[in-house]
Amino acid sequence: MNTICYTGIGARKSGKHTIAQYLKVMDKTSLKDCPVYFKSLQCKSCKKKRELNNKLTKKYIKHKTYKMSKKTTKQLAELYLTCDKCKNKKTKKQKKCNLKKYIEYSGAVPGLCN
């Protein structure tokens, strides 16, 4: 694996990056977001928030219009607050992401671009 195919924010036009180029782009664009993302995957309230958002999105897509109840709105607001507290609390001492985590976070593909 000498090259990485990444076409996201800050990428080269061709999408082809060496490992060093890719890490430089990730350090510029995702240095703070990557550790927060991985901490949110471990936080219980963030998991519940994602599940509830997915359910609401499916209902919205199915019915084309969907109005949330007051109970659901309140529950979602509480989950957002607790998730933010969880992420901020756990990421203060978090190390920056390594190559493997950056690839998972950004959706890049090791190898040549098609």
C-alpha positions as CSV (number, residue, x, y, z in Angstrom):
1,M,0.0,0.0,0.0
2,N,2.0,3.0,-1.3
3,T,-0.9,5.0,-2.5
4,I,-4.3,6.1,-1.1
5,C,-7.3,7.1,-3.1
6,Y,-9.0,10.1,-1.4
7,T,-11.3,12.6,-3.1
8,G,-12.6,14.5,-0.1
9,I,-11.8,17.9,1.4
10,G,-8.3,19.1,0.6
11,A,-7.6,16.2,-1.8
12,R,-5.6,16.5,-5.0
13,K,-7.6,16.7,-8.2
14,S,-6.5,13.2,-9.3
15,G,-7.4,11.7,-5.9
16,K,-4.1,9.8,-5.8
17,H,-2.0,10.4,-2.6
18,T,1.1,9.0,-1.1
19,I,0.9,8.1,2.5
20,A,2.8,11.3,3.5
21,Q,0.5,13.5,1.3
22,Y,-2.6,11.9,2.7
23,L,-1.5,12.3,6.3
24,K,-0.7,15.9,5.6
25,V,-4.1,16.6,4.2
26,M,-5.8,14.8,7.1
27,D,-3.8,16.7,9.6
28,K,-4.9,19.9,8.0
29,T,-8.6,19.1,7.6
30,S,-9.5,16.4,10.2
31,L,-7.0,16.7,13.1
32,K,-9.7,17.6,15.6
33,D,-12.7,15.8,14.1
34,C,-11.3,12.4,13.8
35,P,-10.7,11.7,17.5
36,V,-14.1,13.1,18.3
37,Y,-15.7,10.8,15.8
38,F,-14.1,7.7,17.3
39,K,-15.0,8.7,20.8
40,S,-18.6,9.2,19.7
41,L,-18.7,5.6,18.5
42,Q,-18.1,4.4,22.1
43,C,-20.4,6.8,23.9
44,K,-23.8,5.3,24.8
45,S,-25.8,8.5,24.3
46,C,-24.2,9.1,20.9
47,K,-25.2,5.6,19.8
48,K,-28.8,6.2,20.9
49,K,-28.8,9.6,19.2
50,R,-27.7,8.0,15.9
51,E,-30.3,5.2,16.2
52,L,-33.1,7.7,16.9
53,N,-31.9,9.9,14.0
54,N,-31.9,6.9,11.7
55,K,-35.5,5.9,12.7
56,L,-36.7,9.5,12.2
57,T,-35.0,9.7,8.8
58,K,-36.6,6.4,7.7
59,K,-40.0,7.7,8.8
60,Y,-39.5,10.9,7.0
61,I,-38.5,9.2,3.7
62,K,-41.4,6.8,4.0
63,H,-44.1,9.4,4.6
64,K,-42.4,12.4,2.8
65,T,-43.5,14.6,5.7
66,Y,-43.1,13.7,9.3
67,K,-43.7,15.8,12.4
68,M,-41.9,14.8,15.6
69,S,-43.9,14.6,18.8
70,K,-42.9,16.8,21.7
71,K,-41.7,13.7,23.6
72,T,-39.4,12.7,20.7
73,T,-38.1,16.2,20.2
74,K,-37.3,16.5,23.9
75,Q,-35.6,13.0,23.9
76,L,-33.5,13.9,20.9
77,A,-32.4,17.3,22.4
78,E,-31.3,15.5,25.6
79,L,-29.4,13.0,23.6
80,Y,-27.6,15.7,21.7
81,L,-26.6,17.4,24.9
82,T,-25.4,14.3,26.6
83,C,-23.5,13.2,23.5
84,D,-21.7,16.5,23.2
85,K,-20.7,16.3,26.9
86,C,-19.5,12.8,26.4
87,K,-17.4,13.6,23.4
88,N,-15.9,16.8,24.9
89,K,-15.1,15.1,28.1
90,K,-13.4,12.2,26.5
91,T,-11.5,13.9,23.7
92,K,-9.6,16.5,25.8
93,K,-6.6,14.1,26.3
94,Q,-7.1,12.2,23.0
95,K,-4.2,11.6,20.7
96,K,-4.4,12.4,17.0
97,C,-5.6,9.7,14.7
98,N,-3.1,7.3,12.9
99,L,-3.2,6.3,9.3
100,K,-5.7,3.4,9.8
101,K,-8.1,5.6,11.7
102,Y,-7.9,8.4,9.2
103,I,-8.7,5.9,6.4
104,E,-11.7,4.6,8.3
105,Y,-12.9,8.1,9.2
106,S,-12.5,9.7,5.7
107,G,-13.6,6.7,3.6
108,A,-10.4,6.7,1.7
109,V,-9.4,3.6,-0.2
110,P,-5.9,2.1,0.0
111,G,-4.5,1.5,-3.4
112,L,-5.0,3.0,-6.8
113,C,-8.0,5.1,-7.8
114,N,-10.3,3.7,-10.6
